[in-house]
Amino acid sequence: MQIGSALASRSVPLQSVCCGAKHGINGFTSSVRAELMHSGSNLRITIAQMPAVNTPQFSWVLSRLSGSPRPVAPIYQLEVAAQVVLYAADHPGRKQFYVGAGAAATILANKIAPVLLDRYLARTGYDSQQTDQPDNPQRRHNLWAPADDEKDHGAHGDFDDQSSARAPNCGCPTNRPGLAAALLASAAMGRLPLGSALSIVCAGSVKNSHHRRSQGTSSFPEEPSTGIEPGDPG
């Protein structure tokens, strides 16, 4: 069971080291999968691609930003991520699982219009990772030493009021490439927020996924409370 990230497919500014590491996890996992298939092994390997998760990371990360660090919306509670990991470990037949509609749509959008996303992130990627509050340069960080050696800060971060405890169960919205490209172009030109564009594409995917279930053609079980979205078929 591997823990990945949407950043493995769509890199963002200010997180070059993290994005490089996540790309490495994807490459490592694909290589091991091919080796297991070559050897005829019954072992299966799958990966859960994470969205922004509300953990204490942003409270103790070392930052050079003027504003306090924050995850890029949409943000999910870590319980959603944990449920996906548990489900994926029990159902390793798929290559990967997307946690939250935002992760699935971001990965798809990068396949359809990567240049537009480059321009959009160049324009918005800095501000979206900072709050309006100035960061405290004297606050304790965990780069050189643990920041929780004297106090247990818990598992949740500071963004409970902005985090979702549920995520829609939908397939990757590959059936609407034309619409997705048009919406992403509008976002890149500043005519539509990227979050709104991705939400529209995902809404169409959810509708299509529900239609397939009603017709008995969906290969993925309905688990509305887990926030699980299927990745590429294994």
Secondary structure, DSSP 8 states (H G I E B T S, - for coil): -EEEEGGGTS--TT-HHHHHHHHHHHHHHHHHHHHHHHTT------EEEE-EE--THHHHS----SEEE---SSEE-HHHHHHHHHHHHH-TTSSEEEESHHHHHHHHHHHH-HHHHHHHHHHHTTGGGEEEEE--TTS--SSSS-SSSSS---S--S-GGGEES--------TT-HHHHHHHHHHHHTTSS-HHHHHHHHHHHHHHHHHHHHHTT--SS---TTTTEEE-S--
